[in-house]
Amino acid sequence: MFVSVAMIIIGIVLAAWGLPASHSLKKPLDILAALAVLCGVVIALLGVLLLTVPDFFKG
């Protein structure tokens, strides 16, 4: 439970940082910020999945 809540928080923080940073940073660094947004959304969604269905990956 703690891991999934931490994943949700980390994902939201990554997405919240990356969205404005991808528009304000210079050319090579904006790609990293956009990737941080993508990773943040994936991590947050995975955390929500693990929070709602704890045995999802156990088969």
C-alpha positions in Angstrom: 0.0 0.0 0.0 2.8 2.4 0.9 4.6 1.7 -2.3 1.6 2.4 -4.5 0.8 5.7 -2.7 4.5 6.6 -3.2 4.3 5.8 -6.9 1.2 8.0 -7.2 2.9 10.9 -5.5 6.1 10.5 -7.5 4.2 10.3 -10.7 2.2 13.4 -10.0 5.3 15.3 -9.1 7.1 14.2 -12.3 4.2 15.2 -14.4 3.7 18.5 -12.6 7.4 19.4 -13.0 7.7 18.2 -16.6 4.8 20.0 -18.2 6.0 23.5 -17.6 9.7 22.5 -18.0 9.1 21.0 -21.4 8.0 24.4 -22.7 10.5 26.5 -20.9 13.8 24.6 -21.2 16.2 24.8 -24.2 16.1 22.3 -27.0 17.9 19.1 -25.8 16.6 19.4 -22.2 12.9 19.8 -23.2 12.9 16.3 -24.5 14.0 15.0 -21.1 11.2 17.0 -19.4 8.7 15.6 -21.9 9.9 12.0 -21.1 9.6 12.8 -17.4 5.9 13.7 -18.0 5.4 10.4 -19.8 7.1 8.4 -17.1 5.2 10.3 -14.4 1.8 9.5 -15.9 2.8 5.8 -16.4 4.1 5.6 -12.8 1.0 7.3 -11.4 -1.4 5.1 -13.3 0.5 2.0 -12.2 0.3 3.1 -8.6 -3.4 3.6 -8.9 -3.7 0.1 -10.4 -1.7 -1.4 -7.6 -3.7 0.5 -5.0 -7.1 -0.6 -6.3 -6.1 -4.2 -7.4 -3.2 -5.3 -5.2 -2.8 -8.8 -6.7 -3.0 -7.7 -10.3 0.5 -8.9 -11.3 0.4 -12.1 -9.2 -1.7 -13.9 -11.8 
